[in-house]
Amino acid sequence: MTFKKHLIKQNCTVKEALAKLDLLAADAILFVVDEDQKLVGSLTDGDVRRGLLKDMSINQKVVDFIQPNPKYIIKSNYKVEDLDKFRKANLKVIPVLNDTHQVINVINFRFLKSYLPIDAIIMAGGRGTRLKPLTDNTPKPLLKVAEKPIIEHNIDRLISYGIDDFWLSINYLGEQLQNYFKNGESKGVQINYVTEDKPLGTVGAVRSIENLQHDTVLITNSDILTNLDYEDFYQDFLQSEADLSVVTIPYEVLIPYAVLETQEERVKSFKEKPTYTYYSNGGIYLVKKELLNLIPENEFYNATDLMAELIKQERKVKSYPLRGYWLDIGKHEDFKKAQEDFKHIKF
């Protein structure tokens, strides 16, 4: 709950506020709240200085010094474009309010790349059979790359984009994941869990999740190492008006011979040693929350089944070709490659 260092009650004195501002250093701004944690205003060193120049006293209440109309975000209703305006105006520390204007978070763009209105569901229930014996006593998501579990790399990157509502789908040795992350408080986020009593495929467990906070849901495998730009992925999803968007990994196939196009054994044309680009499923999806109801309850169901159903319904399923790094850590050679890649690639 580190955001509370930016909060001060309206009946506190300016002297108390100065002590808190001093501790905040480069992030010296306080958000003044009433007894119900509702936002009243903001206070900076400059506000205090201007008040003192008007012969006000440091023993007066902070409410006498505040800016009464600070910028803020309503968690249930904002757009990424709003964040761009804040960043362009060099506003780095912004309070996040709930629907009753209580301060529930404070975001700092010195540390965050964005603040995306997304729920993240991480599928972490697999057995990791191909990585035995490493997974005999440790779930694959907790295997370490550069001294940190694979899944924690994913969670930390999502947090850096301001995502703070998480669900982990667990099964095999799932209690280890619960013990490691608990409720997410140590990372300043909310982490919930859904347990698969039986294997339900890559998205089957998603059907049982309730109380999702946002209209857009990110579903991702837990064993992927990537430097995906989640804001660009989300913006592309919105701008394309997709129902589901999937990260796709380009693969080039070089044919070492001329390829002929024929019709009834007659050569119509040919290409000399062509290169073809194909796109494979990267295991990371954005989907409209309302469409998760298409997933059957308590049945084995893969993300590809959901995509097939959406295509059948003539919904828009979009490919988002990845322009960065991606590695599915499924085999021992992948795990070894991840250790080496992490030394040289910026995540």
C-alpha positions in Angstrom: 0.0 0.0 0.0 2.9 2.3 -0.7 0.6 4.8 -2.5 -0.6 5.9 0.9 2.6 7.9 1.4 1.1 10.4 -1.0 -2.1 10.8 1.0 -2.8 13.2 3.9 -6.0 14.0 5.8 -7.5 17.4 5.3 -7.4 18.2 9.0 -3.6 17.7 9.2 -1.4 20.7 9.6 0.9 22.1 6.9 3.8 21.4 9.2 2.9 17.7 9.1 2.5 17.9 5.3 6.0 19.4 4.9 7.5 16.5 6.7 5.7 14.1 4.3 6.7 16.1 1.3 10.3 16.1 2.4 10.3 12.3 2.5 8.8 12.1 -1.0 11.7 14.0 -2.5 11.4 14.0 -6.4 7.8 12.8 -6.1 6.8 15.6 -3.7 3.0 15.9 -4.1 0.3 15.0 -1.6 -3.3 14.2 -2.3 -5.6 15.6 0.4 -8.5 13.3 1.4 -11.4 13.6 3.8 -12.3 11.0 6.5 -13.8 8.7 3.9 -10.6 8.8 1.7 -12.3 10.9 -0.9 -10.1 13.3 -2.9 -10.3 16.9 -1.8 -7.3 18.5 -3.5 -3.5 18.3 -4.0 -0.6 19.9 -2.2 3.0 20.7 -3.3 5.9 22.6 -1.9 4.8 25.4 -4.2 1.3 25.5 -2.8 2.8 25.8 0.7 5.2 28.5 -0.3 2.4 30.6 -1.9 0.3 30.2 1.2 3.2 31.4 3.5 3.7 34.4 1.2 0.1 35.3 2.0 1.0 35.3 5.8 -0.7 31.9 6.4 0.8 29.7 9.1 2.4 26.2 8.9 0.1 25.4 11.8 -3.0 25.9 9.7 -4.9 22.9 8.1 -3.6 21.7 4.8 -7.1 22.2 3.3 -6.4 26.0 3.4 -3.4 25.6 1.1 -4.6 23.0 -1.5 -5.2 23.1 -5.2 -8.9 22.0 -5.2 -9.1 20.5 -8.7 -6.2 18.1 -9.2 -6.1 15.8 -12.2 -7.1 12.2 -11.5 -8.2 8.9 -13.1 -11.4 7.1 -12.5 -10.3 3.4 -12.5 -13.6 2.2 -14.1 -13.7 4.8 -16.8 -10.6 6.2 -18.5 -8.8 6.0 -21.8 -5.1 5.6 -22.6 -5.4 8.9 -24.5 -6.0 10.5 -21.1 -2.6 9.1 -19.9 -0.9 10.6 -23.0 -2.3 14.1 -22.0 -0.9 13.7 -18.5 2.5 12.7 -19.8 2.7 15.5 -22.3 1.8 17.9 -19.6 4.7 16.4 -17.5 2.2 15.3 -14.8 3.9 12.2 -13.4 2.1 11.4 -10.2 -1.7 10.9 -10.6 -4.3 9.6 -8.1 -6.6 6.8 -9.1 -10.2 7.0 -7.8 -13.1 4.6 -7.5 -16.6 5.5 -8.6 -17.2 7.3 -5.3 -14.0 9.3 -5.7 -12.1 7.5 -3.0 -8.3 7.3 -3.6 -7.5 3.7 -4.2 -4.0 4.1 -5.8 -1.5 6.6 -6.9 0.5 6.0 -10.1 3.9 7.4 -10.9 5.0 7.7 -14.6 8.6 7.9 -13.5 8.3 4.1 -12.8 5.3 3.1 -15.0 5.3 2.9 -18.8 1.5 3.2 -18.8 -1.7 2.4 -16.8 -3.7 0.0 -18.9 -7.4 -0.7 -18.0 -6.9 -4.4 -18.3 -7.4 -7.5 -16.2 -4.5 -10.0 -16.6 -5.2 -13.7 -16.4 -2.0 -15.9 -16.3 -2.4 -19.6 -17.1 0.0 -21.3 -14.7 -1.5 -24.8 -14.1 0.5 -27.0 -16.5 2.8 -29.8 -15.3 5.8 -28.9 -17.5 6.5 -32.5 -18.3 9.1 -31.8 -20.9 11.2 -29.9 -18.3 11.4 -32.9 -15.9 13.2 -33.4 -13.6 13.3 -29.6 -12.9 9.5 -29.7 -12.5 9.3 -32.7 -10.3 9.0 -30.6 -7.2 8.7 -27.1 -8.6 5.9 -25.8 -10.9 7.3 -24.6 -14.3 6.2 -21.0 -13.8 8.5 -20.8 -10.7 11.6 -22.1 -12.5 14.1 -19.2 -12.4 15.6 -17.2 -15.3 18.3 -14.8 -14.1 17.4 -15.5 -10.4 13.7 -14.7 -10.8 10.8 -17.1 -11.6 9.6 -17.0 -15.2 6.1 -16.0 -14.2 7.5 -13.2 -12.0 9.2 -11.7 -15.1 5.8 -11.6 -16.7 4.0 -10.2 -13.8 6.6 -7.5 -13.2 6.4 -6.4 -16.9 2.6 -6.2 -16.8 2.9 -4.2 -13.6 5.2 -1.8 -15.4 2.4 -1.1 -17.8 0.1 -0.2 -14.8 -1.9 -3.5 -14.8 -2.8 -4.2 -11.2 -5.6 -6.7 -11.3 -4.3 -10.3 -11.7 -5.7 -13.8 -11.8 -3.5 -16.9 -11.7 -5.0 -20.1 -13.0 -3.2 -22.9 -11.0 -3.3 -26.6 -10.7 0.0 -28.6 -10.5 1.8 -27.6 -7.3 -0.3 -24.5 -7.3 0.1 -23.9 -3.6 3.7 -23.0 -4.2 2.5 -20.1 -6.5 0.0 -19.0 -3.8 2.7 -19.1 -1.2 5.1 -17.1 -3.4 2.8 -14.3 -4.5 0.1 -14.4 -1.8 -2.4 -11.7 -2.5 0.0 -9.5 -4.4 0.3 -6.8 -1.7 4.1 -6.9 -1.7 4.0 -5.8 -5.4 1.3 -3.3 -4.9 -1.3 -5.2 -6.9 -4.2 -7.6 -6.4 -3.6 -11.2 -7.2 -6.5 -13.7 -7.1 -6.4 -17.4 -7.9 -8.6 -19.9 -9.7 -7.8 -23.6 -9.2 -8.4 -26.2 -11.9 -9.5 -29.5 -10.4 -8.8 -31.1 -13.7 -6.9 -30.0 -16.9 -9.1 -27.4 -18.7 -7.0 -26.5 -21.6 -5.4 -23.1 -22.2 -8.5 -21.0 -21.4 -11.0 -23.4 -19.9 -10.4 -22.1 -16.3 -11.2 -18.5 -17.4 -14.9 -19.3 -17.5 -15.1 -19.6 -13.7 -13.5 -16.2 -13.0 -15.9 -13.6 -11.6 -15.5 -9.9 -10.7 -13.2 -8.9 -13.5 -12.7 -5.2 -13.2 -12.3 -4.1 -16.9 -14.0 -4.6 -20.2 -10.7 -5.9 -21.8 -9.0 -9.0 -20.5 -5.4 -10.2 -21.3 -4.9 -13.9 -21.2 -1.3 -15.2 -21.3 0.7 -18.3 -20.8 3.0 -18.2 -17.8 6.0 -19.8 -19.4 6.7 -17.1 -22.0 9.6 -14.7 -21.9 8.9 -11.5 -23.9 9.5 -7.8 -24.1 6.1 -7.2 -25.7 4.9 -3.6 -25.7 1.6 -4.1 -24.0 0.4 -0.5 -24.5 0.9 -0.8 -28.3 -0.8 -4.2 -28.2 -3.8 -2.7 -26.4 -4.0 0.4 -28.6 -3.9 -1.8 -31.7 -6.7 -3.9 -30.2 -8.9 -0.8 -29.7 -8.1 0.9 -33.0 -8.8 -2.2 -35.0 -12.1 -2.8 -33.2 -11.1 -6.4 -32.7 -13.1 -8.9 -30.6 -10.0 -10.9 -29.9 -6.4 -10.1 -30.8 -3.6 -12.7 -30.6 0.2 -12.0 -30.5 1.7 -13.8 -33.5 5.3 -14.8 -34.0 6.6 -14.4 -37.6 8.6 -17.3 -39.1 10.4 -17.1 -42.4 10.8 -20.2 -44.5 13.4 -20.0 -47.3 12.8 -22.3 -50.2 16.2 -23.2 -51.8 14.7 -23.9 -55.2 12.4 -22.1 -57.7 8.7 -22.6 -56.9 6.4 -23.1 -59.8 2.8 -22.1 -60.1 1.0 -24.6 -62.3 -2.4 -25.1 -63.8 -3.2 -28.4 -65.4 0.5 -29.2 -65.5 1.2 -26.0 -67.4 3.7 -23.6 -65.7 2.0 -20.2 -65.3 4.8 -18.5 -63.3 7.6 -19.2 -60.9 9.6 -17.6 -58.1 13.3 -18.2 -57.7 14.2 -19.3 -54.2 11.3 -17.4 -52.5 10.9 -16.7 -48.8 7.5 -17.1 -47.2 6.5 -15.6 -43.9 4.1 -17.5 -41.6 2.7 -16.5 -38.3 2.3 -18.8 -35.3 0.3 -18.4 -32.1 2.3 -16.6 -29.4 0.0 -17.5 -26.5 -0.9 -13.9 -25.5 -4.4 -12.6 -26.2 -6.6 -9.6 -25.6 -10.3 -10.3 -25.6 -13.5 -8.5 -24.8 -14.8 -9.6 -21.4 -18.3 -10.2 -22.7 -17.0 -12.9 -25.0 -15.6 -15.1 -22.2 -19.1 -16.4 -21.8 -18.6 -18.4 -24.9 -16.1 -20.6 -23.0 -18.1 -23.7 -21.7 -18.2 -24.3 -18.0 -15.8 -26.8 -16.5 -14.8 -28.3 -19.9 -11.5 -28.7 -21.6 -11.2 -25.7 -23.9 -8.3 -24.1 -25.7 -7.7 -20.5 -26.9 -7.7 -21.8 -30.4 -11.3 -23.2 -29.8 -12.4 -19.7 -28.7 -10.8 -18.2 -31.8 -12.5 -20.8 -34.0 -15.8 -20.0 -32.4 -15.4 -16.3 -32.9 -14.4 -16.7 -36.6 -17.4 -18.9 -37.1 -19.6 -16.1 -35.7 -17.9 -13.7 -38.0 -16.4 -11.8 -35.2 -13.1 -9.9 -35.7 -10.1 -12.0 -34.7 -6.9 -10.0 -35.3 -3.2 -11.0 -35.6 -0.7 -8.7 -33.8 2.7 -9.6 -35.2 5.3 -9.3 -32.5 8.2 -6.9 -33.3 10.2 -7.8 -30.2 11.5 -10.8 -28.3 9.5 -13.9 -27.5 10.4 -17.4 -26.2 8.2 -20.2 -25.1 10.1 -22.0 -22.4 8.8 -25.5 -23.0 12.0 -27.7 -23.3 15.4 -27.9 -21.6 17.0 -26.2 -24.6 14.5 -23.3 -24.4 15.3 -22.9 -20.7 19.0 -22.8 -21.4 18.4 -20.3 -24.2 16.4 -18.0 -21.9 19.2 -17.8 -19.4 21.6 -16.7 -22.1 19.2 -14.3 -23.9 18.4 -12.5 -20.7 22.0 -11.4 -20.5 21.8 -9.5 -23.8 18.2 -8.5 -24.5 16.5 -5.6 -22.8 13.3 -6.6 -21.0 
